[in-house]
Amino acid sequence: MSINLNIDVKTNISTRFKNIQRKLDNLPQEAFKFFRDITPVARGNARRNTKLNNKTIQADYPYAGVLDKGRHMTPRGMRGSEQAPQGMTKPTVNFIKQRVIQIIKGR
């Protein structure tokens, strides 16, 4: 009886870990979609030039740093986009943290 119980527990735990791993493996794509969706749009250049390279999100356009810094005051006036007042990285990191918690809870 205890052997069967151990096997069942091990199988259930193994299945649970596999499901968690599968969802964690998909997290870079989810984070990329989130990042790109919150990237401001004027002419679409920023979104068009945001790519997922392996597990790295690359914003490949000259003003990426300005947009990612969020809406902020400079000596020359306001910079950044009203569409992404916190930039894109900070909200994406928060999304990833929340998503990891959901995944561990089985959602």
C-alpha positions as CSV (number, residue, x, y, z in Angstrom):
1,M,0.0,0.0,0.0
2,S,2.7,2.5,0.9
3,I,4.5,1.8,-2.4
4,N,1.4,2.7,-4.4
5,L,1.0,5.8,-2.4
6,N,4.6,6.9,-3.0
7,I,4.2,6.3,-6.7
8,D,1.0,8.3,-6.9
9,V,2.5,11.2,-4.9
10,K,5.6,11.1,-7.1
11,T,3.6,11.0,-10.3
12,N,1.4,13.9,-9.2
13,I,4.3,16.0,-8.1
14,S,6.2,15.2,-11.3
15,T,3.2,16.1,-13.4
16,R,2.7,19.4,-11.4
17,F,6.4,20.3,-11.9
18,K,6.2,19.6,-15.7
19,N,3.1,21.9,-16.0
20,I,4.9,24.6,-14.0
21,Q,8.0,24.2,-16.2
22,R,6.0,24.3,-19.4
23,K,4.3,27.6,-18.3
24,L,7.6,29.1,-17.2
25,D,9.2,28.1,-20.5
26,N,6.4,30.2,-22.2
27,L,6.9,33.2,-19.9
28,P,9.4,35.0,-22.2
29,Q,6.8,35.0,-25.0
30,E,4.1,36.2,-22.6
31,A,6.4,39.0,-21.3
32,F,7.4,40.0,-24.8
33,K,3.7,40.3,-25.8
34,F,3.0,42.4,-22.7
35,F,6.0,44.6,-23.3
36,R,5.1,45.2,-27.0
37,D,1.4,45.8,-26.2
38,I,2.3,48.6,-23.8
39,T,4.9,50.1,-26.1
40,P,3.6,53.5,-27.2
41,V,2.3,53.9,-30.8
42,A,2.7,57.0,-32.9
43,R,3.7,55.5,-36.3
44,G,4.3,51.9,-35.1
45,N,8.1,52.0,-35.4
46,A,8.7,51.2,-31.7
47,R,6.4,48.1,-31.7
48,R,7.6,47.0,-35.1
49,N,11.3,47.1,-33.9
50,T,10.7,45.4,-30.6
51,K,11.8,41.8,-31.0
52,L,12.2,38.7,-28.8
53,N,15.7,37.3,-29.3
54,N,16.0,33.9,-27.5
55,K,14.7,35.0,-24.1
56,T,15.7,38.7,-24.4
57,I,13.4,41.5,-25.3
58,Q,15.2,44.0,-27.6
59,A,13.8,47.4,-28.3
60,D,15.9,48.3,-31.3
61,Y,15.2,51.9,-32.2
62,P,17.1,55.1,-31.2
63,Y,14.6,56.5,-28.7
64,A,14.0,53.3,-26.8
65,G,15.7,54.6,-23.7
66,V,13.5,57.8,-23.7
67,L,10.3,55.7,-24.0
68,D,11.4,53.2,-21.4
69,K,12.3,55.9,-18.9
70,G,8.6,56.9,-18.9
71,R,7.1,60.3,-18.8
72,H,9.6,62.6,-17.1
73,M,10.8,66.2,-16.9
74,T,14.1,67.3,-18.4
75,P,15.7,70.7,-18.5
76,R,14.3,70.9,-22.1
77,G,10.7,70.0,-20.9
78,M,8.7,66.8,-20.7
79,R,10.0,63.7,-22.4
80,G,8.7,60.3,-23.0
81,S,5.2,59.1,-23.9
82,E,1.9,59.7,-22.2
83,Q,0.9,56.3,-23.5
84,A,3.6,54.6,-21.3
85,P,4.1,57.0,-18.3
86,Q,6.1,54.3,-16.4
87,G,8.0,53.1,-19.5
88,M,7.8,49.5,-20.5
89,T,10.4,47.6,-18.4
90,K,9.0,48.4,-15.0
91,P,5.5,47.3,-15.8
92,T,6.8,44.2,-17.6
93,V,8.9,43.2,-14.6
94,N,5.7,43.6,-12.4
95,F,3.8,41.5,-15.0
96,I,6.5,38.7,-14.8
97,K,6.4,38.7,-11.0
98,Q,2.6,38.4,-10.9
99,R,2.6,35.7,-13.6
100,V,5.2,33.6,-11.8
101,I,3.0,33.7,-8.7
102,Q,0.0,32.6,-10.8
103,I,1.9,29.8,-12.4
104,I,3.1,28.5,-9.0
105,K,-0.5,28.6,-7.8
106,G,-1.5,26.5,-10.8
107,R,-3.2,29.2,-12.9
